Structure formats: structure tokens, C-alpha cells
């Protein structure tokens, strides 16, 4: 009420709380589901007369970020992200927001709020928010703007979370660069895995950008104050910057992969030179030995007393000569 959040009295149903907020100016009904059960979703669906397709999306989850309208209900899907540095993976959390005049419902589909610690536990009676969510819910000026302000809170928190993810990926990208020039042959797999994570965060940012643009354009048919519109513009700018950083990271990883392939080819060429050089050195004595090993009866050296030593000396001289030639050419 008037920007001050207060718990719903015990025993009040979703329908009753929604009706009260709709009939009393300055009030807003806000429903937060940290770990929604099927009966809770069904109660909300019945109270708000939700479309069957929308109910199915709420229960099954696994949706891409989007903004859709079902009658007087606005449906927003958003994906929060955090970077797990140990495994070099982006951990996504899916949030569904249902918005209608005087009421808003936020459903966490992955048992964790956006800025809450990774070890935070989910308790439906005691929602474990992160610091940013608690700060936003304490902003009375923002809450006075109504349910659409809650949507802004969610979007702003999610988009701010993309920054640390991109910084984590950028840090690992720098490690990969050093690994490439150190000659580590296992780096290619790491590049591919990190590139996949960049693509996923890129897709999330692009979809979120589309949803925010729709919200700003007025297609949501919600009354948005000028101040809140300015805040949404700031969120859109942050998404644009995040998209640019993600694109730069993807291009950088592509270039690193190309450089790594070039270095691998160079190392393979050097290896082939060494193999070829030593093969030639070993082949020359074998050729001489093969000639004198033939079963010919008329060979001048057969009856020569120094023929054996001459053959050995010729083998050694030819091997040394080839070694010096290949050494000078840096083949060995």
C-alpha cells in the first residue's frame, strides 16, 4: 500500500487479494512463488482466469525470454544468469512474470532468486531474496508506480547480473590465450566449450532485448510513467552494451581458435620436418647396406680387403653429411 509492502493476511486467497487490490486505489497485490507447486499455479490460474496455453507454460517451464499478452494478463519470461568459474559454465535461472491491473505474480522456476547466493535455500514461507531484490523491494518510490515497477525490478536485476557473467568469461578467455601460446594441446576443447557458453548468453541477451523493447514500445498496453520509462531505457542500454561485449567475446574466441589451429599446423609441420630429416639420415646407410647385401658374384669390393671398412665409412660419411645439411636447414 502506497509503496510499503505488507504480507497478505493469513487465509486470504489469491482471488480475494487480487479483488481487494483492484477495488482499492493505491494497493497492489504481489505474489512471489519461490518454488511453485502445481496446486499454487492452478489456484493462480483459476483466480486470474488464465489461458490454457499460458498455464501449460507456467507448469512446464523451459521457455525462451519473451513477452506475450493473454487478454488483460501480460506474460513475461526472463532468464537470469550466473557464471560458475569452476566448470566454466553459465547457469541460467528462469523467471515467469504475470502482470495485470493492480496485481503481479513472479514465479521462480529454478528454486533460486536472482542475486541470492548459490547456496541459498528455498522456503515458500520465507523467501530468500538476494541483496539487490531486497533493496528494490524497499524502494517505496518505485513500488508506488504499481505492478509494472515490479517487472522493471526483475529486469533490472537480471540485466545487471549479465555483467559479472561476461567478465567471468572474459577472464577465462585471457587464460585461454596464454594457454594457446604455451602449446597446450587440450586448449581447443576449452575454446569450444567456452564459445558454446557465449552463444547461450548471447541468445538470452537478444531475447531479453526484444522483450524489453516491446515493453517500452507500449504494445503491453500498460500505463508506464515517464520516470519508469526512463529506467526501462537504462535497462535497454545495459542490454545493448552486454550484447556488444558478448559479440566481442565470441569474435575473440573465434580468432583464438584460428590462431590455435595455425600454431598446431606449424608444430605439425616442424614435427614432419624432423621425421623426414631423420628418415633420410637412416635411409642413406640402409641404401648402401642394401646394395652390398645383394647376392651378386661380380662386385669389385667383395674381394677387396678394405671393402667392409669402406662400406661402413661411406655409410657414416653420408649420414653425417645429411645430418649437417638438415641441421643447417633447421629440420632437426
C-alpha positions, 0 to 999 in steps of 0.5 A: 500500500502506497509503496510499503509492502505488507504480507497478505493476511493469513487465509486470504486467497489469491482471488480475494487479494487480487479483488481487494487490490483492484477495488482499492486505489493505491494497493497492489497485490504481489505474489512471489512463488519461490518454488511453485507447486502445481496446486499454487499455479492452478489456484493462480490460474483459476483466480486470474482466469488464465489461458490454457496455453499460458498455464501449460507454460507456467507448469512446464517451464523451459521457455525462451525470454519473451513477452506475450499478452493473454487478454488483460494478463501480460506474460513475461519470461526472463532468464537470469544468469550466473557464471560458475568459474569452476566448470566454466559454465553459465547457469541460467535461472528462469523467471515467469512474470504475470502482470495485470491491473493492480496485481503481479505474480513472479514465479521462480522456476529454478528454486533460486532468486536472482542475486541470492547466493548459490547456496541459498535455500528455498522456503515458500514461507520465507523467501530468500531474496538476494541483496539487490531484490531486497533493496528494490523491494524497499524502494517505496518510490518505485513500488508506488508506480504499481505492478509494472515497477515490479517487472522493471525490478526483475529486469533490472536485476537480471540485466545487471547480473549479465555483467559479472557473467561476461567478465567471468568469461572474459577472464577465462578467455585471457587464460585461454590465450596464454594457454594457446601460446604455451602449446597446450594441446587440450586448449581447443576443447576449452575454446569450444566449450567456452564459445558454446557458453557465449552463444547461450548468453548471447541468445538470452541477451537478444531475447531479453532485448526484444522483450524489453523493447516491446515493453517500452514500445507500449504494445503491453498496453500498460500505463508506464510513467515517464520516470519508469520509462526512463529506467526501462531505457537504462535497462535497454542500454545495459542490454545493448552494451552486454550484447556488444561485449558478448559479440566481442567475446565470441569474435575473440574466441573465434580468432583464438581458435584460428590462431590455435589451429595455425600454431598446431599446423606449424608444430605439425609441420616442424614435427614432419620436418624432423621425421623426414630429416631423420628418415633420410639420415637412416635411409642413406646407410640402409641404401648402401647396406642394401646394395652390398647385401645383394647376392651378386658374384661380380662386385669389385669390393667383395674381394677387396680387403678394405671393402667392409671398412669402406662400406661402413665409412661411406655409410657414416660419411653420408649420414653425417653429411645429411645430418649437417645439411638438415641441421643447417636447414633447421629440420632437426 
